Amino acid sequence: MERWRNRIAVVTGASSGIGAVLSKQLIQAGVIVVGLARRLERLEQLRLELPAEQRAQLHSRQCDVTDLAAVNAAFDWIEHELGGVDILVNNAGKLAGGQLVTLCLETAQQVLQTNVMGVVYCTQRAFRSLQSRSAAGHVVLINSIVGHQLFNTPPGSVQPLNMYPATKHAITALTELYRQEFRDLHTQIKVTSISPGLVNTDLVPPAFKSLPMLQPEDVAAAIISGIGAALVKDLVRAGLIVVGLARRLERMEALKETLPEELQSQFHAIKCDVAEQEQVASAFDWIEAELGGVDILVNNAGLLYSGQLLTMQLEQLQHVFQVNLMGVVYCTQRAFRSMQQRNVAGHVVLINSLTGHHVIHPPEASLQCLNMYPVTKHGISALLEILRQELHGLQTKIKITSISPGVTDTEILPTDYDTLPRLQPEDITAGIMYALATPPHVQVHQLTIKPIGEPF
């Protein structure tokens, strides 16, 4: 967050819940916050909760985001008094309990206006401010799990969410629309959608109060925060003991030499091809005998042979399937056994891919060369949910997280993709470290990371 120190963040719906907690955390990180809310007295109360030396960093503006004139007045003030906007967090939201078939139409319209058009109003003004200054800003949309799938209500209750899921599905679409527009307009503006499950705020309907819930602090933390090799370094620096499994032992020994001398004993290198069940079993047997068991598993091993599915050697296609999918099953079974035997609240991370959600078109004038890779990564997306349901059904406290990067600068990247914007391995490990650092009651289910300007 150091790059945002003394920059301007606008947080809508800042008077309570996620918005209030986020405003505090941004201020603690040195950001100047403009809180927009309908209830000015709640914003003033928020200011009083801040340490005296931080109160000047919070500017309170009364603003109903459904009112375009009020939004324009707020942003006019920001540009005149503070010079413009660098971060916009579209957090304001509304949920009115009841059934859509009988809901007052004025209420339905108000939910739509707050949750969707309020985002459009504020994002247009933030974009205008960023574009006029050629600023590399960030737009955050507070989405919801119901922006991706509509879950069933608890037994004995009637579905009370009405327009809310419809507006959050709209936020999912808006996120991708903004990403493409920011890219096509050659900006350096980022857009991020945060999709929490149930959060303990004023919006939660009574029917859902008995379910496990996140706290606003958990969502705020998500806003404020060669993959394998980079991850090893980050984990070791964080104080973990790391066992690296790879086919090329000499590469892991070279990696060990790059660590500070006092940290090298925390890294154990074992030669292991995850496509071979016997080698996986041998590696995990050693871990259990020598180290006592596994607490975290990161399924990172991956394989991609460039070529066309129609003409490639079948042995190569089978090898990709075995490494990318069955290797995950082999390792996860053994890690689960270790965690279950010791009653450990562990964590399993699956390194997925953007191609695990949709098959991307190749760069212009190139043949499609990803062949089995997207097939296996779609398999990882399915495995994620299967394993989550199994871990829940077996009443474990084991978390599971899927990390889906866009094009990343690693050895398996086909040459046709060299000209595209790329992530670095360190970018992915930052996401993994965030997921691992969450409190015991928080599970980051799916995290998608894209480079700025990616054309997909």
C-alpha positions in Angstrom: 0.0 0.0 0.0 3.0 2.3 0.2 2.4 3.6 -3.4 -1.0 4.9 -2.3 0.3 6.9 0.6 -1.2 10.5 0.5 -3.3 9.6 -2.5 -7.1 10.0 -2.6 -9.5 7.1 -2.1 -13.3 7.5 -2.5 -15.3 4.9 -0.5 -19.1 4.8 -1.1 -21.3 3.5 1.6 -18.6 4.5 4.1 -20.8 5.0 7.1 -21.1 1.4 8.2 -20.1 -2.2 7.6 -17.4 -2.9 5.0 -17.2 0.7 4.0 -16.5 2.0 7.5 -13.9 -0.7 8.3 -12.2 -0.2 4.9 -12.0 3.6 5.4 -10.2 3.0 8.7 -7.7 0.6 7.2 -7.0 2.9 4.3 -6.4 5.8 6.6 -4.1 3.6 8.7 -2.1 2.9 5.5 -1.6 6.6 4.9 -4.4 7.1 2.3 -6.6 10.2 2.3 -10.2 8.9 2.3 -13.4 10.7 1.1 -16.3 8.8 2.6 -19.6 9.1 0.8 -22.8 8.1 2.5 -26.4 9.3 3.0 -26.0 9.5 6.8 -23.5 12.3 7.5 -23.8 11.8 11.3 -22.5 8.2 10.9 -19.5 9.5 9.0 -18.8 12.0 11.7 -19.0 9.2 14.3 -16.5 7.2 12.2 -14.1 10.2 12.3 -14.3 10.3 16.1 -13.3 6.6 16.3 -10.1 7.4 14.5 -6.9 8.3 16.5 -6.8 12.1 16.8 -3.7 12.4 14.5 -5.6 10.5 11.7 -8.9 12.4 11.7 -7.7 15.0 9.1 -7.3 12.1 6.6 -11.1 11.5 6.5 -13.3 13.8 4.5 -17.1 13.2 5.0 -19.5 14.0 2.2 -23.2 13.4 2.3 -24.1 11.7 -0.9 -26.8 9.3 -2.1 -25.2 7.4 -5.0 -28.6 7.0 -6.7 -28.8 10.7 -7.2 -26.6 11.8 -10.1 -26.6 15.4 -9.1 -25.4 14.5 -5.6 -22.6 12.3 -7.1 -21.5 15.1 -9.4 -21.5 17.6 -6.5 -19.3 15.2 -4.4 -16.8 14.6 -7.2 -16.7 18.2 -8.1 -15.7 19.0 -4.5 -13.0 16.3 -4.5 -11.5 17.6 -7.7 -11.6 21.2 -6.6 -10.3 20.6 -3.0 -8.1 17.5 -3.3 -7.1 17.4 -7.0 -8.8 14.3 -8.1 -9.5 10.6 -7.3 -6.9 7.8 -7.3 -8.9 4.9 -5.9 -12.7 4.3 -6.0 -14.3 1.6 -3.9 -17.9 1.1 -5.0 -19.2 -0.3 -1.7 -22.7 1.3 -1.3 -25.4 -1.4 -1.5 -29.0 -2.0 -0.7 -31.0 -5.2 0.0 -34.7 -5.0 0.7 -36.2 -8.3 2.1 -39.2 -9.8 0.4 -40.2 -11.8 -2.7 -39.7 -10.4 -6.1 -43.2 -11.5 -7.2 -44.8 -9.2 -4.6 -42.1 -6.6 -3.9 -43.1 -3.0 -4.1 -41.8 -1.9 -7.6 -40.4 1.3 -6.2 -38.3 -0.7 -3.8 -37.0 -3.0 -6.6 -36.1 0.1 -8.6 -34.2 1.6 -5.6 -32.1 -1.6 -5.2 -31.3 -1.5 -8.9 -30.4 2.2 -8.8 -28.2 1.9 -5.7 -26.4 -1.3 -6.6 -25.8 -0.8 -10.3 -26.4 2.8 -11.5 -24.7 4.2 -8.4 -21.6 2.2 -9.5 -21.9 3.6 -13.1 -22.3 7.2 -11.9 -19.3 7.1 -9.5 -17.0 5.1 -11.9 -17.6 7.5 -14.8 -16.6 10.4 -12.6 -13.6 8.6 -11.2 -12.5 7.6 -14.7 -12.8 11.2 -15.9 -10.6 12.3 -13.0 -8.0 9.6 -13.6 -7.9 10.0 -17.4 -7.5 13.8 -17.2 -4.4 13.3 -15.1 -3.1 10.1 -16.9 -3.2 8.5 -13.5 -2.7 4.8 -12.9 -5.7 4.4 -10.5 -7.8 1.5 -9.2 -11.5 0.9 -9.2 -12.9 -1.7 -6.8 -16.4 -3.1 -7.1 -17.8 -4.8 -4.0 -19.7 -7.7 -5.6 -21.1 -10.8 -3.8 -21.0 -14.6 -4.1 -24.6 -14.2 -5.4 -23.1 -12.3 -8.3 -21.9 -15.6 -9.6 -24.5 -18.2 -8.3 -27.8 -18.0 -6.4 -27.7 -20.1 -3.3 -30.7 -21.8 -1.7 -32.3 -20.3 1.5 -32.1 -22.1 4.8 -34.8 -24.8 5.3 -38.2 -23.4 6.2 -37.6 -19.9 4.8 -38.7 -18.2 1.6 -36.0 -16.8 -0.8 -35.7 -13.1 0.4 -33.0 -11.8 -1.9 -35.2 -10.6 -4.8 -33.3 -8.0 -6.8 -30.0 -8.2 -5.0 -28.6 -11.2 -6.9 -29.7 -9.7 -10.2 -27.8 -6.5 -9.4 -24.7 -8.4 -8.3 -24.7 -10.4 -11.5 -24.7 -7.0 -13.2 -21.6 -6.1 -11.2 -19.9 -9.2 -12.5 -20.6 -8.1 -16.1 -19.6 -4.5 -15.3 -16.3 -5.7 -14.0 -15.4 -7.3 -17.3 -16.8 -4.4 -19.3 -14.7 -1.9 -17.4 -11.6 -4.1 -17.7 -12.0 -4.2 -21.5 -12.8 -0.5 -21.8 -9.8 0.5 -19.6 -7.6 -1.8 -21.8 -8.9 -0.5 -25.1 -8.6 3.1 -24.1 -4.9 2.4 -23.3 -5.2 3.4 -19.6 -3.2 2.0 -16.6 -6.4 1.8 -14.5 -7.0 -1.4 -12.7 -10.4 -2.9 -11.9 -11.1 -5.5 -9.2 -14.2 -7.3 -8.1 -14.4 -8.6 -4.5 -17.1 -11.3 -4.1 -17.6 -12.2 -0.4 -20.0 -14.7 1.0 -22.3 -13.8 3.8 -20.9 -10.7 5.7 -22.1 -9.6 9.1 -23.6 -6.2 8.0 -27.0 -4.5 8.3 -27.9 -6.0 4.9 -28.1 -9.7 6.0 -31.7 -10.9 6.0 -32.9 -12.6 9.3 -33.2 -15.9 7.5 -29.4 -16.0 7.0 -28.4 -14.8 10.5 -27.8 -18.4 11.7 -25.2 -19.2 8.9 -21.5 -18.8 9.1 -20.5 -15.2 8.3 -17.5 -13.1 7.4 -16.7 -9.9 9.3 -16.3 -6.6 7.4 -12.6 -6.6 8.4 -12.2 -9.8 6.4 -13.5 -8.2 3.2 -11.5 -5.0 3.8 -8.3 -7.1 4.1 -9.0 -8.5 0.7 -9.0 -5.0 -0.8 -5.8 -3.8 1.1 -3.4 -6.8 -0.1 8.3 -18.7 -11.9 5.4 -19.2 -9.5 6.9 -22.2 -7.6 10.3 -20.8 -7.1 9.0 -17.4 -6.1 6.5 -19.0 -3.7 9.2 -21.0 -2.0 11.1 -17.9 -1.2 8.1 -16.1 0.1 7.0 -19.0 2.3 10.5 -19.5 3.7 10.8 -15.8 4.5 7.5 -16.0 6.3 9.0 -18.6 8.6 7.5 -21.8 7.1 9.4 -25.0 6.5 9.0 -25.8 2.8 9.3 -29.1 1.0 9.8 -28.6 -2.7 8.8 -31.4 -5.1 10.1 -31.3 -8.7 11.6 -33.5 -11.3 14.8 -31.4 -11.6 16.5 -31.7 -8.3 19.5 -29.6 -9.4 17.2 -26.7 -10.0 15.8 -26.9 -6.5 19.4 -27.0 -5.1 20.2 -23.9 -7.1 17.1 -22.3 -5.7 18.2 -23.2 -2.2 21.5 -21.4 -2.8 19.7 -18.2 -3.6 18.1 -18.1 -0.1 19.9 -16.3 2.8 22.2 -18.8 4.5 20.2 -18.7 7.7 17.1 -19.7 5.9 18.5 -22.5 3.8 17.8 -25.2 6.4 14.0 -24.4 6.1 13.9 -25.7 2.5 13.9 -29.4 1.7 14.2 -30.6 -1.9 12.8 -33.9 -3.0 12.9 -35.2 -6.5 9.4 -36.2 -7.5 7.4 -36.4 -10.7 3.8 -35.8 -9.6 2.5 -37.8 -12.6 3.9 -40.9 -10.9 1.8 -42.1 -8.0 4.7 -44.1 -6.5 7.0 -41.1 -6.4 4.3 -39.0 -4.8 3.7 -41.6 -2.1 7.4 -41.9 -1.4 7.8 -38.1 -1.1 4.8 -37.8 1.4 6.1 -40.9 3.3 9.4 -39.0 3.8 7.6 -35.8 4.9 5.5 -37.7 7.5 8.5 -39.6 8.8 10.9 -36.7 9.0 8.7 -33.6 9.5 5.6 -35.0 11.1 3.1 -34.2 8.3 1.7 -31.6 5.9 -0.1 -28.4 6.9 -0.2 -26.6 3.5 -0.2 -28.0 0.0 0.3 -25.9 -3.1 -0.5 -27.8 -6.2 1.7 -25.8 -8.6 3.2 -28.4 -11.0 2.0 -27.9 -14.5 2.7 -28.9 -18.1 1.9 -27.5 -21.5 3.1 -28.8 -24.8 2.5 -26.3 -27.6 0.6 -27.8 -30.6 -2.8 -28.8 -31.9 -5.1 -31.3 -30.3 -5.9 -32.8 -33.7 -2.4 -33.7 -34.6 -0.2 -34.0 -31.5 1.3 -37.2 -30.1 -1.2 -38.9 -27.9 1.5 -39.6 -25.3 2.1 -35.9 -24.9 -1.6 -35.2 -24.4 -1.8 -38.0 -21.8 1.3 -36.6 -20.0 -0.4 -33.2 -19.7 -3.5 -34.8 -18.3 -1.5 -36.9 -15.8 0.6 -34.0 -14.5 -2.0 -31.2 -14.4 -5.0 -33.2 -13.1 -4.0 -36.6 -11.6 -0.9 -35.1 -10.0 -3.2 -32.8 -8.1 -5.4 -35.7 -7.0 -2.4 -37.8 -5.9 -0.9 -35.0 -3.8 -4.2 -33.8 -2.4 -5.2 -37.2 -1.2 -1.9 -37.7 0.7 -2.0 -34.1 2.1 -5.6 -34.7 3.3 -4.7 -37.9 5.0 -1.9 -36.2 6.9 -4.1 -33.3 7.9 -7.0 -35.5 8.9 -4.9 -37.8 11.0 -3.6 -34.9 13.0 -6.8 -32.9 13.0 -5.0 -30.0 11.4 -6.9 -27.0 10.0 -4.7 -27.0 6.9 -4.9 -25.3 3.5 -4.8 -26.7 -0.1 -4.0 -24.3 -2.9 -4.7 -25.2 -6.6 -2.8 -23.2 -9.2 -5.5 -22.9 -11.8 -5.5 -20.6 -14.9 -7.7 -18.1 -16.7 -8.1 -20.9 -19.2 -9.8 -22.9 -16.4 -12.8 -20.7 -16.8 -12.9 -20.0 -20.5 -10.8 -21.0 -23.5 -8.9 -17.9 -24.7 -8.4 -17.1 -28.3 -4.7 -17.2 -29.5 -2.9 -13.9 -30.4 -3.7 -12.6 -33.9 -2.5 -14.8 -36.8 -1.6 -17.6 -34.5 -3.0 -21.1 -34.3 -4.7 -22.3 -31.2 -1.8 -24.1 -29.4 -3.1 -24.8 -25.9 -4.6 -28.2 -26.7 -5.1 -30.2 -23.4 -4.1 -27.4 -21.1 -7.5 -25.6 -20.8 -9.2 -29.0 -20.5 -7.1 -29.9 -17.5 -7.6 -26.4 -16.0 -11.3 -26.7 -16.4 -10.9 -29.9 -14.5 -9.1 -28.0 -11.7 -12.1 -25.6 -11.5 -14.4 -28.6 -11.0 -12.0 -30.2 -8.5 -12.0 -27.0 -6.5 -15.7 -27.2 -5.8 -15.8 -31.0 -5.4 -13.0 -30.8 -2.8 -14.6 -27.9 -1.0 -17.9 -29.8 -0.7 -16.0 -33.0 0.5 -14.0 -31.1 3.1 -17.2 -29.5 4.3 -19.1 -32.7 4.3 -16.4 -34.5 6.3 -16.6 -31.6 8.9 -12.9 -30.6 8.5 -11.5 -27.1 9.0 -9.3 -27.5 5.9 -9.4 -24.6 3.5 -9.2 -24.8 -0.3 -8.3 -22.0 -2.7 -7.9 -21.7 -6.5 -5.6 -19.1 -7.9 -6.4 -18.3 -11.6 -3.7 -16.2 -13.2 -3.7 -14.8 -16.7 -0.7 -15.0 -19.0 2.3 -15.5 -16.7 6.0 -15.3 -17.6 7.1 -18.9 -17.0 8.8 -21.6 -18.9 5.6 -23.2 -20.1 4.4 -20.1 -21.9 4.0 -20.7 -25.7 6.2 -18.4 -27.8 3.1 -16.9 -29.5 2.1 -15.3 -26.2 5.5 -13.6 -25.6 4.2 -10.2 -26.9 1.2 -10.1 -24.6 1.1 -8.3 -21.2 2.3 -10.8 -18.7 2.3 -11.3 -14.9 5.4 -12.2 -13.1 5.6 -15.3 -10.8 5.9 -12.9 -7.8 2.5 -11.5 -8.7 0.9 -14.9 -8.2 2.7 -15.7 -5.0 1.4 -12.5 -3.5 -2.1 -13.8 -4.1 -1.2 -17.2 -2.5 0.3 -15.5 0.5 -2.8 -13.4 1.0 -5.0 -16.5 0.9 -2.8 -18.3 3.4 -2.7 -15.4 5.8 -6.5 -15.1 6.2 -8.1 -15.8 9.6 -9.3 -19.4 10.4 -13.0 -18.5 9.5 -12.1 -16.9 6.1 -11.7 -19.0 3.0 -10.6 -17.4 -0.3 -12.4 -19.7 -2.7 -11.3 -18.3 -6.1 -8.8 -15.6 -6.9 -8.3 -14.3 -10.5 -5.2 -12.3 -11.3 -4.8 -10.6 -14.6 -2.1 -8.3 -16.0 -3.1 -4.8 -17.0 -4.0 -4.6 -20.7 -4.6 -8.4 -21.2 -6.7 -8.8 -24.4 -8.8 -11.8 -23.2 
